[in-house]
Amino acid sequence: MKIKIINKSSHDVPHYETLASAGMDLRANISEAIVLKPLERSIVRTGLFIELPVGIEAQVRPRSGLAAKKGITVLNAPGTIDADYRGEIGVILVNLSNEDFIIQNGERIAQLIIAKHERAEWVEVEALSETDRGEGGFGSTGVK
């Protein structure tokens, strides 16, 4: 699949690091470092603009290394970029650690997944089919 991209950043366009990678790293495109204090959030710009085909979305997800090692994650994970959005890709980062985190220009801050999606049409009914699970949710299928 080919996707149009405008790169106004000082970095290469995102790419897959390995043949089996699902996501591509997004990099901060900032003129000066951002200090993210504990429990603080910030929209970090990437300098990237994309044009997705209808039926395709881009998902902005946390990088596992930043989350595990530094407590930095994407606040609205996964963030969805719709096919009709033409603005700059921004990443809402939040610092869930107890220490300041400094975001430098070029830092890998999130990953981008390209995915197909379906559009649903609601059919209003009076009842739903029965299942063994029924209304059980929020951990109800786990071992007790």
C-alpha positions in Angstrom: 0.0 0.0 0.0 1.3 3.4 -0.9 0.5 6.4 1.3 1.2 10.0 0.5 3.4 11.9 3.0 4.8 15.4 3.4 7.8 15.5 5.6 8.5 18.9 7.0 10.7 17.5 9.7 14.5 17.3 9.8 14.3 13.5 10.0 13.7 10.7 7.6 10.2 9.5 6.9 9.1 6.7 9.3 10.1 3.2 8.2 9.8 -0.4 9.4 13.0 -1.4 11.3 12.6 -5.1 10.5 10.7 -7.3 8.0 8.2 -8.3 10.7 7.7 -4.9 12.4 4.1 -3.8 12.6 4.9 -0.2 13.5 7.2 2.6 12.4 8.8 5.0 14.9 7.6 8.6 15.0 10.3 11.2 16.0 9.9 14.5 17.8 10.4 17.4 15.5 11.0 20.3 17.9 13.2 23.4 17.9 14.1 23.1 21.6 13.9 20.3 24.2 10.6 19.8 26.0 10.7 19.0 29.7 7.8 16.7 30.7 7.4 16.9 34.4 5.7 14.0 36.4 2.0 13.7 35.4 2.4 16.4 32.8 1.3 16.0 29.2 2.3 17.7 25.9 1.5 17.4 22.2 4.8 16.7 20.5 4.9 17.6 16.8 6.4 15.3 14.2 6.5 17.5 11.1 4.7 14.7 9.2 1.4 15.1 7.2 -0.2 12.1 5.6 -3.1 11.3 3.2 -4.7 7.9 4.0 -7.0 6.1 1.7 -10.7 5.7 2.9 -10.9 2.5 4.9 -7.4 2.9 6.3 -6.4 4.5 9.7 -3.1 5.3 11.3 -2.8 4.4 15.0 -0.4 6.2 17.2 0.8 3.9 20.0 3.3 4.0 22.8 6.8 2.7 22.4 7.3 -0.2 24.9 10.8 0.9 25.8 9.8 4.4 26.8 6.9 3.1 28.8 8.8 0.4 30.6 12.0 2.3 31.2 10.9 5.9 31.6 7.1 5.8 32.3 6.3 7.8 29.1 3.2 6.8 27.2 0.7 8.0 24.6 -2.2 9.5 26.6 -5.0 8.5 24.1 -3.5 5.2 23.0 -4.1 4.3 20.4 -4.6 7.7 18.9 -6.5 7.5 15.6 -5.6 9.4 12.5 -8.6 9.4 10.2 -8.4 9.2 6.4 -9.8 12.8 6.0 -7.3 14.4 8.5 -4.6 16.5 6.7 -3.0 18.3 9.7 0.4 17.6 11.2 0.7 14.3 13.2 1.1 15.2 16.9 1.7 12.8 19.7 0.1 13.3 23.1 2.7 12.2 25.5 2.3 11.9 29.3 4.9 11.3 32.0 3.6 8.7 34.5 7.0 8.5 36.3 8.2 10.5 39.3 11.0 12.1 37.4 11.3 14.8 34.7 11.7 13.5 31.2 13.4 15.5 28.5 12.2 15.1 24.9 15.0 16.0 22.4 14.6 16.7 18.7 14.7 13.4 16.8 13.8 11.3 19.8 11.6 8.3 19.0 8.4 9.1 20.9 5.8 6.7 19.5 5.0 4.2 16.8 2.6 4.4 13.9 0.6 1.5 12.8 -1.3 1.5 9.5 -4.5 -0.6 9.7 -7.7 -1.3 7.7 -11.0 -0.8 9.4 -14.6 -1.5 8.7 -17.6 0.9 8.8 -20.6 -0.4 10.8 -24.3 0.1 10.2 -26.4 -0.2 13.3 -29.4 -2.6 13.2 -31.7 -1.8 16.1 -33.3 -4.9 17.7 -35.2 -5.7 20.9 -32.9 -8.5 22.1 -29.4 -9.9 21.4 -28.5 -13.6 21.0 -27.5 -15.6 24.1 -23.9 -16.7 24.8 -22.2 -18.6 27.6 -20.5 -15.4 28.7 -23.6 -13.3 28.7 -23.1 -9.9 30.4 -19.8 -10.9 32.1 -17.1 -8.4 31.5 -14.1 -6.7 33.0 -12.1 -9.8 33.8 -15.0 -12.2 34.1 -13.5 -14.7 31.7 -10.2 -15.0 33.7 -9.3 -17.7 36.2 -10.5 -17.1 39.7 
